[in-house]
Amino acid sequence: MEERYITIRVTVNELAEGRYRSRIDISPEGASQGVGSDFNLDQKRINEWAIQAPGGEAPTKANLVEVGKTLFQLIFRDTVFGKYRECVTLARERNSRMRICLAINSTNPDRASPLVAVPWEYLHDGGSFLVMQGHLIVRLIDSLPEKAAYFRPIRRLLVVVTNPTGEPRQYPPFDAAAHLAELPRHLGPIVPEFLRDPSIRALTQKLSETKADALYFLGHGQYDDASEGQLVLVDSKGMPELLDADRLAVAVRESTVRFAYLNSCSTAATGLVNPFAGVAQRLMRDGKVDAVVAMQAPVTQEAGLAIGFGFLEELGRGRSAELALARSRSTADDLHSWGVPVVYSYFGGPEALQRNRIASLLGADIGQSRFGFILPAFGMGVHLDDTLGVDVKPHGTYVFPSRESAITVTVVPPPPKTYVFPGDTHAREDVEAAAGVLGLLSQITEPATIGFYANRENRSDVTNWFLFGSRSNEIVANVHKEHYPRFQFDYGTRWPGRWSLEDLKDGRVEPKVYSVTAPDSLGKRDYAKQEDYGILQKVTVSSSKKVFFIVAGLGSRATRGCGSWLARNWDMLEQKYGAQDFGVVLHFPGGMTDDDAELIDCCQA
């Protein structure tokens, strides 16, 4: 189950050189009272907090605790601390955690505040480090127009690995081949594209061509006062080639990439606190990415890769960049590297993650897709004057001419006190199956985008079709025949008296068959006692850009069960398949409820 957070926005403004003011601007409990809390901090003290990593002395836990407590007491004081405590209490009552968004502002618009270099990720409330309690610390760039970050689950990843080999060897080498070989094990459903030792030209060209929605950079970086952050690429001779943050931002802006993870493996010991800050901030300032994870200090190969691999595993499970980083920090095996990664994002956004995961699973484009439901229709009542073109009485025997011969129709009056509906109706089980899907759709779209249609209606504006039922919905058979022949239903043709679901897995001659006694030959009680089978299936037709989502059982009980199973288990399906097509076979034991459904077969379409 996804963890819940309450978000507060903490602004730290630079009033003058060495003088600052903190304030909680936004929280579920309102803003902190007054103008805020003022404090002094000189550059010498800031420099003392620089995290020493490879090439320098690593901090002890006692050092980090002291730094974390000092930072906490600087910004959470007086009325600011009072409001913070109210928010902590509220989070506990809601079984939630804190998401602290830090906006650090400078008096000079042409430079960052010195406090950007402070390792806020080590904030310590006197009990323990906040991030180790499961809280999130997110950095904001206050000059950016606020938006709710899209946080669509990442499914295509551009992996860029650089390792200059030319002389002089000013950047420590690492085993890039081994890292690339290990990486796919941690990606889950994420589809990678690899780019090894690119030049500036090769990387910018790849960004213009890729369909990836995220960039993972593994290599070296540095910070230059003149050009801000730089990534170290490789020229044709294996020599370092420096890509400035500005140029990278331009290339990313024109690409499909909306998230970047900058993993500096054994970064050169530059002595600067934020070797990647310029790149991360520049990418965010461009306004086209939703989040950036970067390193605020050099890290060892082992720690950097451990955190990076853990991060990618969490992304593959559909987590947001913020939550993925929070869960992967503890994978580092030293005392301080867990606090080195920094995440830049927006104040709004994480609450949209579940919405976008549902959209990804259902193949929907939020704000653009229109949804059509097709449920089997059954007649309850006959309007002979409408359907046959003659005036008839409520009941009796009538003869109607036809091209071949006369047709005799006997209209039997309904039993006393029975309501006859003059039109199409739907089976209760199919409606209940649709209710489960509607519950998911209600989280990603408005009712006006959803319609219920008859089989014969051709709606070109509908992009996503949901088909319910098997024998009673002929469109299901058409989708299988034309677009996905792996599954097919049979209703007594091959095995008289039995209905079956056939899985032609891997194109084998003999299909895998799931068979039951024909449900229409059984009474209600006998049918409830026998087992049933159904499928959940997503089929994307690339030529028409239509998506068909099939919810179909051999019997009505399985159709209903498939719909409710989807509502309960969409999270598992999204983690496994993401935006890809898939097929799932469910078994419903006889005499048991829908909650006892068994997942017995699944595949990527």
PLY file of the C-alpha trace (Angstrom):
ply
format ascii 1.0
element vertex 605
property float x
property float y
property float z
element edge 604
property int vertex1
property int vertex2
end_header
0.00 0.00 0.00
1.33 3.42 -0.95
2.58 5.51 1.96
0.72 8.72 2.73
2.31 12.11 3.34
1.27 15.56 4.44
3.26 18.30 2.75
4.62 21.48 4.32
6.53 24.21 2.56
9.44 25.76 4.49
10.88 28.93 2.98
14.35 30.14 3.98
15.04 33.66 2.71
18.40 35.41 2.67
17.87 38.81 4.28
21.46 40.02 4.03
24.87 38.42 3.90
24.95 35.80 6.65
21.42 36.60 7.88
18.36 34.43 7.10
14.69 33.95 7.97
12.70 30.69 7.96
8.94 30.32 7.83
6.34 27.62 7.16
4.31 29.14 4.35
1.96 26.27 3.56
0.76 23.30 5.60
-2.51 21.50 6.36
-2.50 23.45 9.65
-1.89 26.80 7.99
1.20 29.02 7.98
3.38 29.74 10.98
2.54 32.97 12.81
4.39 36.20 12.18
7.13 36.91 9.66
9.18 33.88 10.66
12.27 33.04 12.63
15.60 34.84 12.00
19.05 33.34 12.36
22.68 34.15 11.49
25.06 31.82 9.68
28.42 32.78 8.26
30.12 31.22 5.25
32.84 29.66 7.39
30.26 27.61 9.29
28.59 26.58 6.04
31.92 25.40 4.66
32.47 23.30 7.77
29.34 21.34 6.91
30.65 20.28 3.52
30.38 16.51 3.27
33.82 14.99 2.87
33.79 11.91 0.65
36.42 10.18 -1.54
39.56 12.28 -1.42
38.72 13.67 2.01
37.90 12.56 5.51
34.52 10.92 5.86
32.28 12.31 8.61
31.44 10.25 11.66
27.88 9.59 12.75
28.41 11.95 15.67
29.43 14.68 13.23
26.32 14.14 11.14
24.02 14.10 14.17
25.52 17.38 15.37
25.10 18.98 11.96
21.56 17.66 11.60
20.46 18.91 15.01
22.01 22.33 14.40
20.25 22.70 11.05
16.92 21.60 12.50
17.17 24.08 15.36
18.07 26.90 12.96
14.97 26.70 10.78
12.44 25.21 13.20
12.38 27.76 16.01
9.75 29.70 17.92
6.45 29.91 16.03
7.91 27.92 13.10
8.67 25.03 15.42
5.18 25.31 16.95
3.55 24.94 13.55
5.91 22.09 12.70
4.81 20.21 15.83
1.15 20.69 14.90
1.86 19.15 11.50
3.74 16.22 13.05
0.77 15.54 15.33
-1.60 15.67 12.39
0.59 13.27 10.40
0.50 10.77 13.26
-3.28 11.03 13.53
-3.57 10.35 9.78
-1.01 7.55 9.87
1.08 9.61 7.46
4.61 10.95 7.22
5.99 14.39 6.60
7.02 15.74 3.22
9.16 18.82 3.87
9.63 21.04 0.82
12.53 23.47 1.26
12.60 26.66 -0.81
15.92 28.44 -0.25
15.98 31.92 -1.73
18.78 34.41 -2.36
18.75 38.21 -2.25
20.66 38.14 -5.54
18.66 36.68 -8.45
21.90 35.96 -10.34
23.27 33.54 -7.77
22.06 30.80 -5.48
21.86 31.30 -1.75
24.88 29.96 0.17
22.40 27.77 2.04
21.86 25.68 -1.11
25.23 24.08 -0.25
24.02 23.02 3.20
23.27 19.27 3.54
19.64 19.61 4.66
19.11 15.92 4.03
20.73 15.30 7.44
18.04 17.19 9.38
17.79 15.61 12.84
14.93 16.35 15.25
16.81 15.20 18.35
15.46 11.67 18.06
16.79 10.58 14.68
17.42 11.79 11.15
14.15 12.79 9.51
14.72 10.82 6.30
15.49 7.72 8.35
12.03 8.09 9.93
10.51 7.80 6.47
9.95 11.53 6.01
10.79 13.18 2.68
13.00 16.22 2.17
12.43 17.83 -1.21
14.17 20.91 -2.54
12.24 23.56 -4.45
13.41 26.32 -6.74
11.20 29.19 -5.69
11.53 31.16 -8.91
9.79 28.36 -10.86
6.08 28.76 -11.55
4.35 26.21 -9.37
2.89 23.17 -11.08
1.73 19.75 -9.99
4.47 17.45 -11.17
3.04 14.83 -13.49
4.84 11.87 -11.91
3.79 9.44 -14.61
5.40 6.08 -13.83
8.74 5.72 -15.60
8.76 2.91 -18.15
11.49 3.84 -20.64
14.93 4.79 -19.35
17.90 6.23 -21.24
21.04 4.97 -19.48
24.17 7.01 -20.20
27.50 5.70 -18.89
30.73 7.65 -19.32
34.23 6.62 -18.28
37.07 8.57 -19.97
40.14 6.41 -20.61
42.51 8.87 -22.29
45.55 10.33 -20.59
45.98 12.04 -18.24
43.57 10.02 -16.05
42.15 12.95 -14.11
38.88 11.08 -13.43
39.08 7.80 -11.48
38.07 4.85 -13.70
35.37 2.35 -12.80
34.17 -0.94 -14.26
31.47 0.41 -16.57
30.94 -2.95 -18.31
30.19 -4.69 -15.02
27.75 -1.97 -14.01
25.92 -2.17 -17.33
25.68 -5.94 -17.02
24.23 -5.62 -13.51
21.79 -2.81 -14.25
19.01 -4.77 -16.06
18.45 -6.93 -12.97
17.18 -3.88 -11.12
14.85 -2.40 -13.73
11.79 -4.63 -13.49
9.35 -3.58 -16.25
11.40 -0.49 -17.17
12.71 -0.74 -20.73
16.30 0.58 -21.00
18.20 2.19 -23.85
21.98 2.27 -23.41
24.47 4.89 -24.55
28.11 4.18 -23.72
30.82 6.87 -23.60
29.01 9.41 -25.79
30.43 12.69 -27.01
28.41 15.86 -26.56
27.11 15.54 -30.09
26.16 11.87 -29.63
24.28 12.54 -26.39
22.34 15.53 -27.70
21.41 13.59 -30.84
20.26 10.61 -28.78
18.10 12.85 -26.62
16.43 14.22 -29.75
15.61 10.69 -30.95
14.75 8.76 -27.81
11.26 8.04 -26.55
12.56 7.57 -23.00
10.81 9.43 -20.21
13.82 9.41 -17.87
17.59 9.85 -18.00
19.99 7.91 -15.76
23.55 9.26 -15.92
26.39 7.22 -14.45
29.80 8.82 -14.60
31.68 11.90 -13.45
30.70 15.49 -12.92
32.23 18.69 -11.73
31.31 22.21 -10.80
32.88 25.22 -12.47
32.22 28.72 -11.14
32.13 30.12 -14.68
29.83 27.58 -16.29
28.08 26.02 -13.28
27.70 22.25 -13.34
29.18 20.03 -16.00
28.85 16.37 -16.96
32.01 14.61 -18.11
31.48 12.96 -21.49
34.03 11.34 -23.81
35.42 12.52 -27.15
36.53 10.28 -30.03
39.96 9.77 -28.45
38.61 8.75 -25.05
39.44 12.13 -23.54
37.07 14.02 -21.23
34.59 16.34 -22.94
32.66 18.68 -20.65
28.96 19.25 -21.22
27.69 22.42 -19.56
24.38 22.38 -17.70
22.90 24.98 -20.05
23.54 22.88 -23.13
22.22 19.73 -21.46
19.06 21.58 -20.42
18.40 22.65 -24.01
18.75 19.03 -25.22
16.50 17.67 -22.47
13.88 20.34 -23.13
13.47 19.13 -26.70
13.27 15.47 -25.65
10.64 13.26 -24.02
12.70 13.05 -20.81
10.87 14.38 -17.75
13.08 13.05 -14.98
16.86 12.78 -14.50
19.01 10.84 -12.04
22.61 12.07 -12.00
24.75 9.42 -10.34
28.37 10.52 -9.96
30.29 7.32 -9.40
33.57 8.16 -7.62
33.36 11.79 -8.62
36.67 13.70 -8.75
37.41 15.35 -5.41
36.78 18.92 -6.43
36.46 20.21 -2.89
33.12 21.78 -3.82
29.98 20.94 -1.92
27.62 20.74 -4.89
29.39 19.31 -7.94
26.04 18.53 -9.57
23.86 21.28 -8.16
24.28 23.48 -11.19
23.09 20.72 -13.52
20.11 19.81 -11.36
19.01 23.38 -10.85
19.45 24.21 -14.51
17.34 21.26 -15.59
14.61 22.29 -13.15
14.79 25.97 -14.13
14.12 24.95 -17.70
10.67 23.90 -16.52
10.38 20.71 -18.58
11.33 18.08 -16.02
9.25 17.09 -13.03
12.12 16.08 -10.78
15.90 15.66 -10.66
17.98 13.54 -8.29
21.61 14.67 -8.03
24.59 14.27 -5.72
25.59 17.11 -3.40
29.02 15.59 -2.76
31.34 12.94 -4.20
30.42 9.37 -3.32
32.22 6.07 -3.54
31.44 3.73 -6.40
29.91 1.16 -4.08
27.61 3.59 -2.25
26.58 5.45 -5.39
25.71 2.28 -7.25
23.91 0.70 -4.30
21.64 3.72 -3.93
21.20 4.00 -7.70
20.24 0.35 -8.16
17.86 0.49 -5.21
16.33 3.65 -6.64
15.73 2.01 -10.03
14.11 -1.02 -8.40
11.65 1.28 -6.64
10.94 3.16 -9.86
10.17 -0.17 -11.48
7.56 -0.75 -8.79
5.83 2.46 -9.87
7.14 4.72 -7.10
7.66 8.44 -7.58
11.23 9.75 -7.70
10.84 11.15 -4.18
9.58 7.94 -2.62
12.01 5.79 -4.61
14.92 7.84 -3.27
13.59 7.70 0.30
13.41 3.91 0.15
16.82 3.45 -1.45
18.92 5.74 0.78
19.53 3.00 3.35
21.16 0.70 0.78
24.50 2.54 1.15
26.89 0.61 3.38
28.73 3.59 4.86
27.72 6.17 7.45
27.03 9.22 5.32
26.30 8.44 1.65
22.57 8.02 2.32
22.36 11.80 2.75
24.31 12.72 -0.39
21.47 12.42 -2.97
19.26 15.48 -3.29
15.86 15.54 -4.97
14.55 18.70 -6.64
10.86 18.77 -7.45
7.67 20.81 -7.03
5.47 21.45 -4.02
2.50 19.71 -5.67
2.62 16.34 -7.34
2.95 13.16 -5.27
-0.79 12.93 -4.73
-1.07 12.53 -8.51
1.15 9.44 -8.59
-1.64 6.92 -7.96
-3.81 8.62 -10.54
-1.09 8.38 -13.15
-0.28 4.77 -12.31
-3.94 3.85 -12.91
-3.89 5.76 -16.18
-0.70 3.97 -17.22
-2.22 0.55 -16.52
-5.46 1.32 -18.37
-3.64 2.90 -21.33
-5.27 6.28 -20.76
-3.95 9.76 -21.43
-5.22 12.01 -18.65
-7.17 14.94 -20.03
-7.24 13.50 -23.56
-8.81 10.03 -23.50
-12.50 9.26 -23.79
-13.88 6.00 -22.45
-16.59 3.71 -23.77
-18.22 0.79 -21.91
-19.91 -2.01 -23.82
-21.97 -4.37 -21.68
-24.07 -7.21 -23.11
-27.65 -6.04 -23.64
-30.74 -8.15 -23.02
-34.36 -7.43 -23.89
-37.01 -7.28 -21.19
-40.25 -6.56 -23.03
-41.06 -6.32 -26.76
-42.34 -3.23 -28.56
-43.73 -4.90 -31.65
-45.03 -1.65 -33.08
-41.46 -0.29 -33.02
-39.55 -3.36 -34.12
-41.93 -4.83 -36.68
-43.67 -1.75 -37.98
-47.29 -2.68 -37.25
-49.75 -1.75 -34.58
-50.38 -4.59 -32.13
-52.27 -5.13 -28.94
-50.49 -5.88 -25.64
-50.75 -9.65 -26.22
-52.14 -12.22 -28.62
-51.06 -14.08 -31.77
-50.07 -12.05 -34.87
-48.91 -12.89 -38.37
-46.35 -10.64 -40.04
-45.42 -10.90 -43.71
-41.83 -11.42 -44.77
-39.94 -11.97 -48.00
-39.79 -15.74 -47.50
-43.00 -16.57 -45.67
-45.32 -15.30 -43.03
-44.00 -15.12 -39.44
-46.29 -15.94 -36.58
-45.46 -14.29 -33.27
-47.24 -15.00 -30.04
-46.92 -12.24 -27.46
-47.47 -13.64 -23.98
-48.63 -11.16 -21.37
-46.27 -10.69 -18.42
-47.15 -12.25 -15.08
-49.25 -10.05 -12.83
-47.40 -7.28 -10.99
-44.29 -7.74 -13.18
-42.60 -4.66 -14.62
-41.57 -5.01 -18.26
-38.76 -2.66 -19.29
-39.25 -1.42 -22.87
-35.62 -1.55 -24.01
-32.17 -2.99 -23.51
-31.07 -3.99 -20.03
-27.83 -5.35 -18.58
-27.14 -8.32 -16.37
-26.44 -7.44 -12.76
-23.10 -9.27 -12.80
-21.88 -7.27 -15.81
-22.92 -4.00 -14.17
-21.06 -4.98 -11.00
-17.96 -5.78 -13.06
-18.20 -2.36 -14.70
-18.52 -0.73 -11.28
-15.03 -1.88 -10.36
-13.55 -0.31 -13.48
-15.59 2.85 -12.97
-14.08 3.15 -9.51
-10.61 3.28 -11.06
-11.64 5.64 -13.86
-13.23 8.04 -11.38
-9.72 8.73 -10.04
-8.33 9.84 -13.40
-11.19 11.43 -15.35
-14.54 13.20 -15.19
-17.93 11.51 -15.73
-18.46 13.48 -18.94
-15.66 11.50 -20.63
-17.32 8.12 -19.95
-20.18 6.66 -21.98
-22.14 3.40 -22.24
-22.76 2.26 -25.79
-24.44 -0.54 -27.71
-22.38 -3.00 -29.74
-23.49 -1.48 -32.99
-22.41 2.08 -32.16
-19.26 3.31 -33.89
-17.83 6.12 -31.78
-14.67 7.51 -33.35
-14.11 9.86 -30.39
-13.74 6.97 -27.92
-10.08 6.08 -27.40
-10.39 3.47 -24.65
-12.99 0.70 -24.83
-13.94 -1.54 -21.90
-15.63 -4.76 -23.01
-17.56 -6.91 -20.55
-18.71 -10.49 -21.04
-17.66 -13.23 -23.45
-20.39 -15.08 -25.36
-22.85 -12.23 -25.05
-20.36 -9.62 -26.31
-19.28 -10.42 -29.87
-16.72 -7.57 -29.91
-14.54 -9.59 -27.52
-14.22 -12.38 -30.08
-13.49 -9.82 -32.81
-10.67 -8.22 -30.78
-9.14 -11.63 -30.13
-9.40 -12.67 -33.76
-8.09 -9.46 -35.31
-5.62 -8.15 -32.75
-4.67 -10.79 -30.21
-5.33 -14.42 -31.20
-3.62 -15.83 -28.12
-6.91 -16.08 -26.21
-10.19 -17.36 -27.57
-13.48 -18.55 -26.13
-15.37 -21.64 -27.27
-18.99 -22.31 -26.41
-19.56 -26.03 -26.98
-18.16 -26.26 -30.52
-15.12 -28.38 -29.70
-16.44 -29.93 -26.50
-20.24 -30.34 -26.55
-21.87 -29.20 -23.35
-18.79 -27.32 -22.18
-17.55 -23.73 -22.46
-13.84 -23.11 -22.52
-11.18 -20.43 -22.50
-8.21 -21.39 -24.65
-4.73 -19.95 -24.22
-2.59 -20.48 -27.33
0.54 -19.61 -25.39
3.75 -19.33 -27.41
1.92 -20.45 -30.54
1.84 -24.12 -29.47
-0.44 -26.49 -31.35
-2.32 -27.69 -28.30
-3.75 -24.75 -26.34
-3.98 -24.56 -22.59
-7.67 -25.04 -21.93
-9.78 -23.85 -18.99
-13.17 -25.56 -19.28
-16.46 -25.67 -17.36
-19.90 -27.15 -17.84
-21.91 -24.74 -19.98
-23.29 -22.20 -17.47
-26.52 -21.75 -19.44
-27.31 -25.44 -18.87
-27.18 -25.12 -15.10
-29.58 -23.73 -12.59
-28.54 -20.79 -10.46
-27.55 -22.93 -7.47
-25.64 -25.50 -9.52
-23.76 -22.77 -11.38
-22.76 -21.12 -8.11
-21.29 -24.44 -6.95
-19.08 -24.98 -10.00
-15.74 -23.31 -10.74
-15.43 -20.57 -13.34
-12.66 -18.81 -15.29
-12.21 -15.31 -16.61
-9.66 -12.98 -18.17
-8.48 -9.42 -17.73
-6.74 -8.29 -20.86
-5.35 -5.08 -22.32
-4.91 -4.84 -26.09
-3.52 -1.73 -27.78
-4.16 -1.33 -31.51
-1.29 0.80 -32.75
-2.85 1.54 -36.16
-5.92 3.21 -34.68
-4.40 4.16 -31.30
-7.35 2.47 -29.60
-7.06 0.53 -26.37
-9.37 -2.40 -25.59
-9.65 -3.62 -22.00
-11.46 -6.94 -21.77
-13.22 -8.09 -18.60
-14.76 -11.43 -19.50
-15.67 -14.68 -17.78
-16.96 -17.95 -19.13
-19.93 -17.32 -16.87
-21.36 -14.14 -15.42
-19.90 -14.85 -11.97
-16.38 -14.79 -13.42
-17.06 -11.58 -15.33
-18.18 -9.90 -12.13
-15.22 -11.37 -10.27
-12.71 -10.12 -12.84
-14.00 -6.58 -12.46
-13.79 -6.61 -8.68
-10.38 -8.35 -8.76
-9.05 -5.56 -11.00
-10.29 -2.91 -8.57
-8.45 -4.63 -5.71
-5.26 -5.65 -7.54
-4.55 -2.92 -10.09
-1.45 -1.92 -8.08
0.13 -5.36 -8.56
-0.68 -5.37 -12.28
0.79 -1.89 -12.77
3.99 -2.85 -10.97
4.35 -5.92 -13.18
3.27 -4.57 -16.57
3.25 -0.79 -16.34
1.91 0.64 -19.60
2.40 -2.61 -21.54
-0.36 -4.86 -22.84
-1.04 -7.98 -20.80
-3.37 -10.89 -20.23
-4.38 -12.43 -16.89
-6.40 -15.62 -16.33
-8.34 -15.90 -13.07
-9.85 -19.01 -11.50
-12.97 -18.74 -9.34
-13.49 -21.86 -7.18
-17.05 -23.11 -6.89
-19.10 -22.06 -3.90
-16.72 -19.25 -2.93
-16.76 -15.46 -3.18
-14.98 -13.23 -5.69
-12.37 -12.45 -3.04
-11.14 -16.04 -3.36
-10.14 -15.67 -7.01
-6.80 -17.25 -7.95
-4.36 -15.78 -10.45
-3.33 -18.86 -12.46
-1.81 -17.46 -15.64
-0.45 -14.13 -16.80
1.51 -12.88 -19.75
2.80 -9.76 -21.43
0.96 -9.25 -24.67
0 1
1 2
2 3
3 4
4 5
5 6
6 7
7 8
8 9
9 10
10 11
11 12
12 13
13 14
14 15
15 16
16 17
17 18
18 19
19 20
20 21
21 22
22 23
23 24
24 25
25 26
26 27
27 28
28 29
29 30
30 31
31 32
32 33
33 34
34 35
35 36
36 37
37 38
38 39
39 40
40 41
41 42
42 43
43 44
44 45
45 46
46 47
47 48
48 49
49 50
50 51
51 52
52 53
53 54
54 55
55 56
56 57
57 58
58 59
59 60
60 61
61 62
62 63
63 64
64 65
65 66
66 67
67 68
68 69
69 70
70 71
71 72
72 73
73 74
74 75
75 76
76 77
77 78
78 79
79 80
80 81
81 82
82 83
83 84
84 85
85 86
86 87
87 88
88 89
89 90
90 91
91 92
92 93
93 94
94 95
95 96
96 97
97 98
98 99
99 100
100 101
101 102
102 103
103 104
104 105
105 106
106 107
107 108
108 109
109 110
110 111
111 112
112 113
113 114
114 115
115 116
116 117
117 118
118 119
119 120
120 121
121 122
122 123
123 124
124 125
125 126
126 127
127 128
128 129
129 130
130 131
131 132
132 133
133 134
134 135
135 136
136 137
137 138
138 139
139 140
140 141
141 142
142 143
143 144
144 145
145 146
146 147
147 148
148 149
149 150
150 151
151 152
152 153
153 154
154 155
155 156
156 157
157 158
158 159
159 160
160 161
161 162
162 163
163 164
164 165
165 166
166 167
167 168
168 169
169 170
170 171
171 172
172 173
173 174
174 175
175 176
176 177
177 178
178 179
179 180
180 181
181 182
182 183
183 184
184 185
185 186
186 187
187 188
188 189
189 190
190 191
191 192
192 193
193 194
194 195
195 196
196 197
197 198
198 199
199 200
200 201
201 202
202 203
203 204
204 205
205 206
206 207
207 208
208 209
209 210
210 211
211 212
212 213
213 214
214 215
215 216
216 217
217 218
218 219
219 220
220 221
221 222
222 223
223 224
224 225
225 226
226 227
227 228
228 229
229 230
230 231
231 232
232 233
233 234
234 235
235 236
236 237
237 238
238 239
239 240
240 241
241 242
242 243
243 244
244 245
245 246
246 247
247 248
248 249
249 250
250 251
251 252
252 253
253 254
254 255
255 256
256 257
257 258
258 259
259 260
260 261
261 262
262 263
263 264
264 265
265 266
266 267
267 268
268 269
269 270
270 271
271 272
272 273
273 274
274 275
275 276
276 277
277 278
278 279
279 280
280 281
281 282
282 283
283 284
284 285
285 286
286 287
287 288
288 289
289 290
290 291
291 292
292 293
293 294
294 295
295 296
296 297
297 298
298 299
299 300
300 301
301 302
302 303
303 304
304 305
305 306
306 307
307 308
308 309
309 310
310 311
311 312
312 313
313 314
314 315
315 316
316 317
317 318
318 319
319 320
320 321
321 322
322 323
323 324
324 325
325 326
326 327
327 328
328 329
329 330
330 331
331 332
332 333
333 334
334 335
335 336
336 337
337 338
338 339
339 340
340 341
341 342
342 343
343 344
344 345
345 346
346 347
347 348
348 349
349 350
350 351
351 352
352 353
353 354
354 355
355 356
356 357
357 358
358 359
359 360
360 361
361 362
362 363
363 364
364 365
365 366
366 367
367 368
368 369
369 370
370 371
371 372
372 373
373 374
374 375
375 376
376 377
377 378
378 379
379 380
380 381
381 382
382 383
383 384
384 385
385 386
386 387
387 388
388 389
389 390
390 391
391 392
392 393
393 394
394 395
395 396
396 397
397 398
398 399
399 400
400 401
401 402
402 403
403 404
404 405
405 406
406 407
407 408
408 409
409 410
410 411
411 412
412 413
413 414
414 415
415 416
416 417
417 418
418 419
419 420
420 421
421 422
422 423
423 424
424 425
425 426
426 427
427 428
428 429
429 430
430 431
431 432
432 433
433 434
434 435
435 436
436 437
437 438
438 439
439 440
440 441
441 442
442 443
443 444
444 445
445 446
446 447
447 448
448 449
449 450
450 451
451 452
452 453
453 454
454 455
455 456
456 457
457 458
458 459
459 460
460 461
461 462
462 463
463 464
464 465
465 466
466 467
467 468
468 469
469 470
470 471
471 472
472 473
473 474
474 475
475 476
476 477
477 478
478 479
479 480
480 481
481 482
482 483
483 484
484 485
485 486
486 487
487 488
488 489
489 490
490 491
491 492
492 493
493 494
494 495
495 496
496 497
497 498
498 499
499 500
500 501
501 502
502 503
503 504
504 505
505 506
506 507
507 508
508 509
509 510
510 511
511 512
512 513
513 514
514 515
515 516
516 517
517 518
518 519
519 520
520 521
521 522
522 523
523 524
524 525
525 526
526 527
527 528
528 529
529 530
530 531
531 532
532 533
533 534
534 535
535 536
536 537
537 538
538 539
539 540
540 541
541 542
542 543
543 544
544 545
545 546
546 547
547 548
548 549
549 550
550 551
551 552
552 553
553 554
554 555
555 556
556 557
557 558
558 559
559 560
560 561
561 562
562 563
563 564
564 565
565 566
566 567
567 568
568 569
569 570
570 571
571 572
572 573
573 574
574 575
575 576
576 577
577 578
578 579
579 580
580 581
581 582
582 583
583 584
584 585
585 586
586 587
587 588
588 589
589 590
590 591
591 592
592 593
593 594
594 595
595 596
596 597
597 598
598 599
599 600
600 601
601 602
602 603
603 604
